[in-house]
């Protein structure tokens, strides 16, 4: 039978058959994975959020009472010791975001002890992120979701294909719960993990992502997790400037990729066992916190702080502040991620993107290119562009920012800027960052 006729027959068969009970059962299993993942990630998020808010009190107090630094440093050394014990037996599975490890599992290049990784990632992630390291919560959330999916699949008498689906459901549910972004969770799974739009896999992943997001709503409410009130529309004359800004973001994205992929070489110069590399960022973060505690963490609160600054202030002072923030955030994000500790890069990337947008926004406002009301527009669309170019995942970037910010008004400029930045980074030699890390971690 010719291919076209075969495709037509297959389509008719699908349309004529109701949803099978096996598929409904698989969706039910995906919902369970999503619910458990949403519950665990919500606890993880709650602890991190409240601990980082506590640092906003602790560091100013230590700045006024230096003697309190002694017990704080002692507690930090204890964290370093505990973290080294947690990492020691499963270092390869626990370092970084966990996404390269998941990719390796789905490619049959690696296997993991799901229960061991689950609790170690939970505790290790808290120990690394709560002191204020520039790490995102989404990486551990994604890997914990994958562990829950794998554990549930191992407990059931199901096929290997269904077990794979449940692990993928955990990935989508993990990102969905981390950012309250179910669509981004599914698109991330397709664009960066499986590279396969399979209807059965997509629907089960969507069921898990929706369920996990619903659970987070019970904990945190319906407000978007990075709500930025973008109400103004960019003037049409400003669209031509997106080309220049997109090219600039593409260059900066390639620089981020290049630096990140060479972190292992830099850390190899440190004469410490790898399990103790956490000592470097955990001790260096203390003077940064004493200087400005707002800059610590992933950080949602810092983006809100940048978005809330008065963009009509003195241009020189604003640019000096933003450039200082960018340099510190860039350098210490690298130091944090390269230290072989559990933690993601999504939020650190978004923070840097927000700072790029803030710099571009204040310059254009002071040059009368855009009105002051459009400052937030550039903060938001630059986050998407920087993230999309670094991750080489433009669809994930646009969907994630739309869901996180809670506005669809900036889809067109966001899409244009993300596309230009992505193409620029790609032309410079950019590559899928997680695939590169996976090949480095799991050489054939």
Secondary structure, 3 states (H helix, E strand, C coil): CCHHHHHHHHHHHHHHCCCCHHHHHHHHHHHHHHHHHHHHHHHHHHHHHHHHHHHHHHHHHHHHCCCHHHHHHHHHHHHHHHHHHHHHCCHHHHCECCHHHHHHHHCCCCCCCHHHHHHHHHHHHHHHHCCCCCCECHHHHHHHHHHHHHHHHHHCCCCHHHHHHHHHHHHHHHHHHHHCCHHHHHHHHHHHHHCCCCHHHHHHHHHHHHHHHHHHHHHHCCCCCCCCCCCCCCCHHHHHHHHHHHHHHHHHHHHHHHHHCCHHHHHCCCCCCHHHCHHHHHHHHHHHHHHCHHHCCCCHHHHHHHHHCCCCCCHHHHHHHHHHHHHHHHHHHHHHHCCCCECECHHHHHHHHHHHHHHHHHHHHHCCCCCHHHHHHHHHHHHHHHHHHHHCCHHHHHHHHHHHHCCCCCHHHHHHHHHHHHHHHHHCCCCCHHHHHHHHHCCC
